[in-house]
Amino acid sequence: MKNPDYKRYLELVEMHMVDILPDVDPKSLTLYESMKYSLVAGGKRLRPCLLMGACEFAGGELQAALPYACAIEYVHTYSLIHDDLPCMDDDEYRRGKLTNHMVFGDDIATLAGDGLLSTAFESMTKDLFLYFDNETQLKRRIRAIYEIAKGCGCQGMLAGQTADVENEGKQGSTEMLDYIHLNKTAAMIVAAVRAGAHIGGADDKMLQDLTDYAEDLGLAFQIVDDILDVVGNEEELGKKTGVDSVLGKMTYPAIYGLDASYARVKELTEHALEVMSPYYDNAEFFNDLVVELADRTK
């Protein structure tokens, strides 16, 4: 991502990403190594950067958002480890490196994902201890934790993943396709933005605008991912292409075709920019991000 604020957020996350990894007994050292392996494998760090961007946009301090930004990347990384398992998408490479289960085995990879998820919530709730004497700040952080829990849970990512798995190889409806994408991918992007906005102290209008923007971005992100699985370069993506077709996944290109998929990305991008237009230059981070996402398909 070329936006200077994105680069600033990314550097901060990378600098502190492993800080919240728990100390483990030497008898369980493999768990630590497996968790760390996937955490430091790279990636766009989209969700933590969105969280910090939303916090700063709302007037908050980046240091206040950092524990939650790192935590949401832990949650995202856990989901990728589990997605790659043979019982799910059965991927051998992620971000150009062997997937976790290819290095540590299915059993340890599963436990590493569980460890990342529990560590995320341990870290966020530990941060609450600092604000017991500040009701306003405490409430903001509780709301942020709720957004992340909801986004990754049975009303968000897990719901979308379940529908995704159950509809493999089926003749799906457009309604089901949107349900899968809005939950499997967009829910955690919305959670990141709303969590950051809460920590930063956003008012109701700003929170709603950021939510609408994040829904557009999240859906566009998954459609772009669908498109790149058809037309993308494996070396650039760091993973196999054509997987969705082999697994019979319900995707935008499969249901609508490539031309309509490109058009939908354009429509979502334009709407996201419209939502943020009242904020003018203050929304540059968000505007640059959604435009650059759309440009990945060119």
C-alpha positions in Angstrom: 0.0 0.0 0.0 1.4 3.4 -1.0 -0.4 5.7 1.4 2.1 7.1 3.9 -0.2 6.7 6.8 -0.7 3.0 5.9 3.1 2.6 5.9 3.3 4.3 9.3 0.7 2.0 10.8 2.2 -1.1 9.2 5.7 -0.3 10.6 4.2 0.2 14.1 2.3 -3.1 13.9 5.4 -5.0 12.6 7.5 -3.5 15.4 5.2 -4.8 18.1 3.5 -7.8 16.5 5.2 -10.5 18.7 5.1 -8.4 21.9 1.9 -10.0 23.1 3.0 -13.6 22.4 2.7 -15.3 25.8 5.6 -16.9 27.5 5.1 -20.7 27.4 6.6 -23.5 29.3 9.6 -25.1 27.4 7.6 -28.3 27.3 5.1 -26.5 25.0 7.8 -24.5 23.0 6.5 -26.0 19.7 3.2 -24.1 20.2 5.1 -20.8 20.5 7.2 -21.5 17.4 4.1 -22.5 15.4 2.2 -19.3 16.4 5.2 -17.1 15.7 5.8 -18.8 12.3 2.5 -17.6 10.9 2.5 -14.2 12.6 5.8 -13.1 11.1 5.1 -14.6 7.6 4.2 -11.1 6.3 1.0 -9.9 4.7 -0.8 -6.6 4.2 -1.8 -6.2 7.8 -5.0 -4.6 6.5 -7.1 -5.1 9.6 -4.7 -3.7 12.1 -3.9 -0.7 9.8 -7.7 -0.1 9.4 -8.2 -0.2 13.1 -5.4 2.3 13.8 -6.5 4.5 10.9 -10.1 4.7 12.3 -8.8 5.5 15.7 -6.6 8.3 14.5 -9.4 9.5 12.2 -11.7 9.8 15.2 -9.2 11.8 17.2 -7.5 9.0 19.2 -3.9 8.1 19.9 -2.2 5.3 18.0 -0.7 3.9 21.2 -4.1 3.4 22.6 -5.2 1.4 19.5 -2.0 -0.7 19.2 -2.9 -3.6 21.6 -6.2 -4.0 19.7 -4.5 -3.7 16.3 -2.1 -6.5 17.1 -4.9 -8.6 18.6 -7.0 -8.4 15.5 -4.1 -9.5 13.4 -3.7 -12.5 15.8 -7.4 -13.3 15.1 -6.9 -13.0 11.4 -3.8 -15.2 11.4 -5.6 -17.9 13.4 -8.3 -17.9 10.7 -5.8 -18.3 7.9 -4.0 -21.2 9.7 -7.4 -23.0 10.0 -8.5 -22.1 6.5 -5.3 -23.7 5.1 -5.9 -27.0 6.9 -6.6 -30.1 4.7 -10.2 -30.3 6.2 -10.8 -26.8 4.9 -9.1 -25.3 1.8 -6.1 -27.6 1.9 -3.5 -25.0 0.9 0.2 -25.7 0.9 1.4 -22.1 0.5 0.4 -18.8 2.1 2.2 -15.6 1.4 4.9 -17.5 -0.5 5.8 -19.8 2.4 4.7 -23.2 3.4 1.5 -23.1 5.4 1.6 -23.8 9.1 0.3 -27.4 8.9 2.9 -28.2 6.2 5.6 -27.3 8.7 4.2 -28.3 12.1 1.5 -30.8 11.2 -2.3 -30.6 11.3 -2.5 -31.1 15.1 0.0 -28.3 16.1 -1.3 -26.0 13.4 -4.8 -26.3 14.8 -3.6 -25.7 18.3 -1.5 -22.7 17.1 -4.7 -21.1 15.7 -6.5 -21.7 18.9 -3.5 -20.1 20.8 -3.5 -17.0 18.6 -7.3 -16.5 19.2 -7.0 -16.9 22.9 -3.9 -14.7 23.1 -5.8 -11.9 21.2 -8.5 -11.7 23.8 -6.1 -12.1 26.7 -4.1 -9.1 25.4 -7.2 -6.9 24.9 -8.7 -7.7 28.3 -5.4 -7.2 30.0 -5.4 -3.6 28.5 -8.7 -2.9 30.3 -6.9 -3.2 33.7 -5.3 0.2 33.0 -8.6 2.0 32.7 -10.6 0.9 35.7 -10.5 4.4 37.1 -11.5 6.0 33.7 -15.1 5.0 32.8 -15.1 6.7 29.4 -11.9 5.1 28.2 -12.9 1.7 29.7 -16.3 1.7 27.9 -14.6 2.6 24.6 -12.3 -0.4 24.9 -15.0 -2.8 26.0 -17.0 -1.8 22.8 -13.9 -2.4 20.7 -13.5 -5.9 22.2 -17.1 -6.6 21.5 -16.8 -5.6 17.9 -13.9 -7.9 17.3 -15.5 -10.8 19.2 -18.7 -10.4 17.1 -16.8 -9.9 13.8 -14.9 -13.2 14.2 -17.7 -15.2 15.8 -21.0 -16.9 15.0 -22.5 -13.7 13.7 -19.6 -12.9 11.5 -16.6 -14.7 10.1 -17.5 -18.2 11.4 -21.0 -17.9 10.0 -19.6 -17.0 6.6 -17.0 -19.7 6.6 -19.7 -22.3 7.5 -21.9 -21.2 4.7 -18.9 -21.2 2.4 -17.9 -24.8 3.3 -21.5 -26.1 3.1 -22.1 -24.6 -0.3 -19.0 -25.9 -2.1 -20.0 -27.6 -5.4 -23.6 -26.4 -5.1 -25.6 -24.1 -7.4 -25.7 -21.1 -5.2 -28.0 -18.1 -5.1 -26.8 -14.5 -5.3 -28.3 -14.0 -1.8 -26.1 -16.8 -0.4 -23.1 -15.4 -2.2 -23.5 -12.0 -0.6 -24.1 -13.6 2.8 -20.9 -15.6 2.6 -18.7 -12.6 1.5 -20.2 -10.1 3.9 -19.6 -12.5 6.8 -16.5 -14.5 5.8 -14.5 -11.4 4.9 -16.3 -8.1 5.4 -17.3 -8.8 9.0 -13.7 -8.6 10.3 -12.9 -5.5 8.2 -16.0 -3.8 9.6 -15.0 -5.0 13.1 -11.5 -3.5 12.7 -12.9 -0.1 11.6 -15.6 0.0 14.3 -13.2 -1.1 17.0 -10.7 1.7 16.1 -13.5 4.2 15.9 -14.7 3.3 19.4 -11.2 3.7 20.9 -10.8 7.0 19.1 -14.1 8.3 20.4 -16.1 8.6 17.2 -19.6 10.0 17.4 -22.6 8.1 16.0 -22.5 9.8 12.6 -18.8 9.1 12.1 -19.2 5.5 13.3 -22.0 4.9 10.8 -20.1 6.4 7.9 -17.0 4.3 8.8 -19.2 1.2 9.0 -20.8 1.9 5.6 -17.3 2.4 4.1 -15.9 -0.7 5.7 -18.8 -2.9 4.4 -18.1 -1.6 0.8 -14.3 -2.2 1.3 -14.8 -5.7 2.8 -17.1 -6.9 0.0 -14.9 -5.3 -2.7 -11.8 -7.0 -1.0 -13.4 -10.4 -1.3 -14.6 -9.9 -4.9 -11.1 -8.8 -5.9 -9.7 -11.9 -4.2 -12.2 -14.0 -6.2 -11.1 -12.3 -9.4 -7.4 -12.7 -8.7 -8.0 -16.4 -8.1 -9.0 -16.6 -11.8 -6.6 -14.1 -13.4 -3.9 -13.5 -10.8 -0.2 -14.4 -10.8 0.7 -17.1 -8.4 4.2 -15.7 -7.6 2.8 -12.2 -6.9 -0.1 -13.6 -4.8 2.2 -16.1 -2.9 -0.4 -18.9 -3.2 -2.1 -21.1 -5.8 -4.7 -19.7 -8.2 -7.6 -21.6 -9.6 -8.4 -23.1 -6.2 -11.9 -21.7 -6.0 -12.9 -23.4 -9.2 -11.4 -26.8 -8.1 -13.2 -26.7 -4.8 -16.5 -25.5 -6.4 -16.5 -22.3 -4.3 -19.3 -19.9 -4.6 -17.6 -16.7 -6.0 -18.5 -13.6 -7.9 -16.8 -14.7 -11.1 -18.5 -18.1 -10.9 -22.0 -16.6 -10.3 -21.8 -13.4 -12.3 -18.8 -13.7 -14.6 -15.6 -11.6 -14.7 -17.0 -8.5 -16.4 -19.8 -8.2 -13.8 -17.4 -8.8 -11.0 -15.1 -6.0 -12.2 -18.2 -3.7 -12.4 -19.3 -4.6 -8.9 -15.8 -3.7 -7.5 -16.1 -0.3 -9.3 -19.5 0.3 -7.9 -18.5 -0.5 -4.4 -15.3 1.7 -4.7 -17.3 4.7 -5.9 -19.9 4.3 -3.1 -17.1 4.0 -0.5 -15.6 7.3 -1.8 -19.0 8.9 -1.7 -19.5 7.9 1.9 -16.2 9.5 2.9 -16.5 12.6 0.7 -17.9 14.8 3.6 -14.5 14.4 5.4 -12.5 15.8 2.5 -8.7 15.4 2.9 -9.1 13.9 6.4 -10.3 10.7 4.7 -7.3 10.4 2.4 -6.1 7.2 4.1 -9.5 5.5 3.5 -9.9 6.8 0.0 -6.4 5.7 -1.1 -6.9 2.3 0.3 -10.2 1.5 -1.5 -8.9 2.8 -4.8 -5.6 0.9 -4.5 -7.6 -2.3 -3.7 -9.6 -1.9 -6.9 -6.4 -1.3 -8.9 -5.1 -4.7 -7.9 -7.3 -6.2 -10.6 -5.8 -4.1 -13.4 
